[in-house]
Amino acid sequence: MNLQTLAVHAGITSDATSAAVAPSIELSTTFEHAADGTRGSAGLEYIREDNPNQRQLEAALCALEGGATALAFASGMAASVTLLDSLDGPGEIVLPLDVYHGVRRYCREVLPKRGFVLREADFADARAVAALIGPATQLVWCETPSNPQMFVTDIAAIAEATHRYGSLLVADNTFATPLLQNPLALGADVVMHSTTKYLAGHSDALGGALVFARDDTFAQGVRARRTLSGAIAAPFNTWLTLRGIRSLAPRMEFHCRNAGALAVFLEKHPAIARVNYPGLESHVGHAIAARQMRGFGGMLSVRCSGGRDAALRIASRLRIFTNATSLGGVESLVEHRQSVESAGSTTPDDLLRVSVGIEHIDDLIADWQQALK
Ligand SMILES: *Cc1c(COP(=O)(O)O)cnc(C)c1O
């Protein structure tokens, strides 16, 4: 089946008693078992381990990413941290310089205490990354396109370098979504999602996920770690996320079209020094993005000609684009990223990150036009 069809149908199982077409929310925290602990036919016991809504979402994510198994989490950070905590030190972890700031902070603040050495590199340069990968490497983390500078990583090239030493490649696929990019097919071992963004799609459900290429001892170890840490999502959130996924294909089509048109408009405007959007031919990663993505996504960032002050002025003048963090919802958002990233931010102070929503493109361009005047 095509991804568009899968997005509508994957994971959807109807209730046998009511024949309801839409999934229901199962709030029960516990499931009846026999006196000796033998589980019922569904194999469920306690909500922190597994539950019906979680299963449905995981089945959908597995199908969309082409994985062997998937795990849903309470947030993207819960997914990332549970994965990182499942590694046994000592060893080395290779990380992009431009990576989601929460992941960078966790890696810098916590992992060295557990015996890990961090190696940070510019992932737009696959050769520089490959030079850092060696026998001590336990994990390589990539994020493409990256948040917020929109760098593009050649997933297949990094996967090859990673596997030369038997290490694992994790790819944060939040910006692209499985509709536009499938890292497992390009050689990654694990895909990470903040489902809070495009997958849920309506800025109302926090969540995260990991999709594994193989259901091996590592994947099972992460699953066991999730049960111990309790990093799972509540049934209402997994239900909302699956609901969002069903309209992912048409939403992504609008996000891509609007972002592409806005990028072209902004690139010509004298108040904008640079537009970071992989769909533009001026983007250094354009050729790689065109090869590994089916669309260039709804995210872009701009560098403002007048520096930090100009960036803040433009952001405060925008009306349809709300100044808020997060991304991937139907509504357009803008954010002066450096102002909200924690210490150690690598984001330039003249940069605005833009999450282009699914409003009418004429209104979105008119909003920038008046803000840039
Ligand atoms: C938001 C985000 C995260 C973190 O996910 P949460 O759901 O907020 O915990 C990780 N990576 C990227 C690229 C993100 O945009």
The ligand as an SDF file (V2000), in Angstrom:
LIG
                    3D

 15 15  0  0  0  0  0  0  0  0999 V2000
   10.4470   18.7890   19.7410 C   0  0  0  0  0  0  0  0  0  0  0  0
   11.5930   17.9770   19.2550 C   0  0  0  0  0  0  0  0  0  0  0  0
   12.1790   17.0020   20.0640 C   0  0  0  0  0  0  0  0  0  0  0  0
   11.7300   16.7540   21.4990 C   0  0  0  0  0  0  0  0  0  0  0  0
   10.4570   16.1820   21.5390 O   0  0  0  0  0  0  0  0  0  0  0  0
    9.3780   16.4630   22.7360 P   0  0  0  0  0  0  0  0  0  0  0  0
    8.1780   15.7540   22.2540 O   0  0  0  0  0  0  0  0  0  0  0  0
    9.2270   17.9480   22.8610 O   0  0  0  0  0  0  0  0  0  0  0  0
    9.9630   15.8750   23.9780 O   0  0  0  0  0  0  0  0  0  0  0  0
   13.2160   16.2540   19.5210 C   0  0  0  0  0  0  0  0  0  0  0  0
   13.6660   16.4710   18.2660 N   0  0  0  0  0  0  0  0  0  0  0  0
   13.1310   17.4130   17.4670 C   0  0  0  0  0  0  0  0  0  0  0  0
   13.6690   17.5990   16.0940 C   0  0  0  0  0  0  0  0  0  0  0  0
   12.0890   18.1990   17.9320 C   0  0  0  0  0  0  0  0  0  0  0  0
   11.5740   19.1580   17.1470 O   0  0  0  0  0  0  0  0  0  0  0  0
  1  2  1  0
  2  3  1  0
  2 14  2  0
  3  4  1  0
  3 10  2  0
  4  5  1  0
  5  6  1  0
  6  7  2  0
  6  8  1  0
  6  9  1  0
 10 11  1  0
 11 12  2  0
 12 13  1  0
 12 14  1  0
 14 15  1  0
M  END
$$$$
